[in-house]
Amino acid sequence: MDVILELKDIIKEYPGVKALNHMNLTVRTGEIHALMGENGAGKSTLIKVISGAVRPNGGKILYEGREYEAMTPTLSRKLGIGVVYQEFNLVPELSVAENIFLGNKLTKGAVIDRKLMNRKAEELMRSFGIDMDVTVPVRTLTVAYQQLVEITKTISANVKVLIMDEPSAPLTSREITALFGIIKRLREQGTAIIYISHKFDEIFHICDRATIFRDGEYIGERMISETTEEELVKLMVGREMHDMFPKFEVKIGEPVLEVSHLTMKNVVKDVSFTAHRGEILGFAGLLGAGRTEIMETLFGITPKDGGCVKLHGKEIDVRNPKQAIGKKMAMVTEDRKHSGLIAIQSVRVNESLAYLRKITKGGFLNQKKEKKDTDEMAERMRIKFPSMNS
């Protein structure tokens, strides 16, 4: 296979952080190439260098044999590089079809041919096995459906190099199977695919080769057919790991949360379950099955229409997130960007939002305690950023 994209000694620095330190990558036509590394290893930054979203401080980019000091978003698209980011590039108020053909709208003369655009969008979506109304605004869709729109939009541009950053994260097993079918067909057509995932089963199922990063540095390259999960983990973390996800024996205690006959409109219907102390209770289901809606109802985001919820044996009626937090409940939302964070505020402010009462007195914020608590949490979670105030 011919080399279509090569990055040599790429350096990218931010204030106080060296995100990429002489990073290398070689991608060939008709292959599925995995980028592997822990959070903060530099994968997302490298993607942005390839797509032109950020300009490197050093190194060079070779694309189809031609050398570039840096890419720009316009140039990368012109050359046939497409990216499916974790954060979607969709216009919420436009329809599914309009988003798919944004910048490449189908026209009849000087007028947009909406019938043709909608029909072609439906054909593309059906290739995922998804029956979707392509005329509805994207803002009305769940995160999983928005992901499918984002993937379809990128593929519709006839890309030569397709970069996919955790594309399966919000999808169910059925949608993932359909996604893999699309990816394999693109590979057969000669498309080079750069695939990022933390799921080893996906890497070994679909990828041909892997490049491993650690702390912003190039560690090595392996053929998937010639390596093992243990070897890849060792390269990623720099040490032996005999059990990636060790199962700790924990005594399952008394019921903590008891839900009986929970109902919310026509989405959640007569749902009952019990979560015990020390237990990890999983919820599974296809898109639209109501998993997210159940959690939002329990957390008070959406009021329930019926049913009983007990916490430590006492019936509760949570009507908003503030009440839920007061009862020591927490929720990591499905869409962190829009409903879990305040993007215009700093890392420190976002970290302390959930426990402001504990660090305020008389209406005034104890900044010293806020700094101490948030710095400790950032260290525990190994979060990398230029500054807590950024």
Long-range contacts (C-beta under 8 A, 24 or more apart in sequence): 1-28, 1-29, 1-30, 1-31, 2-28, 2-29, 3-27, 3-28, 3-29, 3-62, 4-28, 4-29, 4-63, 4-64, 4-160, 4-161, 4-192, 5-50, 5-61, 5-62, 5-63, 5-81, 5-161, 5-192, 6-61, 6-62, 6-63, 7-46, 7-49, 7-50, 7-59, 7-60, 7-61, 7-62, 8-59, 8-60, 8-61, 8-62, 9-58, 9-59, 9-60, 10-46, 10-49, 10-56, 10-58, 10-59, 10-60, 10-61, 11-56, 11-57, 11-58, 11-59, 12-42, 12-45, 12-49, 12-54, 12-56, 12-57, 13-57, 14-386, 15-386, 15-387, 16-386, 16-387, 17-384, 17-385, 17-386, 18-216, 19-45, 19-216, 20-45, 20-46, 20-49, 20-56, 20-216, 21-215, 21-216, 21-217, 22-59, 22-217, 22-218, 23-59, 23-213, 23-216, 23-217, 23-218, 24-211, 24-218, 25-211, 25-218, 26-211, 26-221, 27-161, 27-192, 27-194, 28-192, 29-160, 29-190, 29-191, 29-192, 30-187, 30-188, 30-190, 30-191, 30-192, 31-187, 31-192, 31-193, 31-208, 31-209, 32-183, 32-187, 32-193, 32-195, 32-206, 32-207, 32-208, 32-209, 33-192, 33-193, 33-194, 33-195, 33-207, 33-208, 33-209, 33-210, 33-211, 34-194, 34-195, 34-196, 34-197, 34-203, 34-207, 34-209, 34-210, 34-211, 34-224, 35-194, 35-195, 35-196, 35-210, 35-211, 35-213, 36-196, 36-203, 36-210, 36-211, 36-212, 36-213, 36-232, 36-235, 36-236, 37-212, 37-213, 37-214, 37-219, 37-236, 38-214, 38-236, 38-237, 39-382, 40-215, 40-382, 40-383, 40-384, 41-213, 41-214, 41-215, 41-216, 41-236, 42-213, 42-215, 42-216, 42-217, 43-165, 43-196, 43-213, 44-86, 44-165, 44-196, 45-216, 46-213, 47-83, 47-85, 47-163, 47-165, 47-194, 47-196, 50-76, 50-81, 50-83, 50-161, 50-163, 50-194, 51-76, 51-81, 51-83, 51-163, 52-76, 77-157, 79-160, 80-157, 80-158, 80-159, 80-160, 80-161, 81-159, 81-160, 81-161, 81-163, 82-154, 82-155, 82-157, 82-159, 82-161, 82-162, 82-163, 83-154, 83-162, 83-163, 83-164, 83-165, 84-150, 84-151, 84-154, 84-162, 84-163, 84-164, 84-165, 84-167, 85-150, 85-165, 86-165, 86-166, 86-169, 87-337, 88-146, 88-147, 88-149, 88-150, 89-150, 90-138, 90-146, 90-149, 90-150, 90-153, 91-138, 92-137, 92-138, 92-139, 93-137, 93-138, 93-139, 94-137, 94-138, 95-134, 95-135, 95-136, 95-137, 95-138, 96-121, 96-125, 96-132, 96-133, 96-134, 96-135, 96-136, 96-138, 96-141, 96-149, 97-121, 97-122, 97-134, 97-135, 99-138, 99-149, 99-153, 100-124, 100-134, 100-149, 100-152, 100-153, 100-156, 101-153, 101-156, 102-153, 104-156, 104-157, 121-152, 124-152, 124-155, 124-156, 125-149, 125-152, 127-152, 127-178, 127-182, 128-152, 128-175, 128-178, 128-179, 128-182, 129-174, 129-175, 129-178, 130-175, 130-178, 142-170, 142-287, 142-288, 142-292, 142-334, 143-170, 143-334, 143-335, 144-170, 144-171, 144-172, 144-175, 144-287, 145-287, 147-171, 148-175, 151-179, 151-182, 155-182, 155-186, 159-191, 160-190, 160-191, 160-192, 161-191, 161-192, 161-193, 161-194, 162-186, 162-191, 162-192, 162-193, 162-194, 163-193, 163-194, 163-196, 164-193, 164-194, 164-195, 164-196, 165-196, 166-196, 166-197, 166-198, 167-195, 167-197, 168-197, 168-199, 168-202, 170-334, 171-287, 172-284, 172-285, 172-286, 172-287, 174-286, 175-287, 176-202, 180-205, 180-206, 200-229, 200-232, 203-232, 204-229, 212-236, 214-238, 250-278, 251-278, 252-276, 252-277, 252-278, 252-279, 253-277, 253-278, 255-310, 255-313, 256-311, 256-312, 257-298, 257-309, 257-310, 257-311, 258-308, 258-309, 258-310, 258-313, 259-298, 259-307, 259-308, 259-309, 259-310, 260-307, 260-308, 260-309, 260-310, 261-306, 261-307, 261-308, 262-294, 262-297, 262-298, 262-304, 262-306, 262-307, 262-308, 262-309, 263-304, 263-305, 263-306, 263-307, 264-293, 264-294, 264-297, 264-302, 264-303, 264-304, 264-305, 265-305, 267-293, 268-293, 268-294, 268-297, 268-304, 270-307, 271-307, 292-334, 295-331, 296-331, 298-324, 298-329, 299-324, 299-329, 299-331, 300-324, 325-354, 330-354, 346-388, 346-389, 346-390, 347-374, 347-378, 347-383, 347-385, 347-387, 347-388, 347-389, 347-390, 348-374, 348-388, 348-389, 351-377, 351-378, 351-388
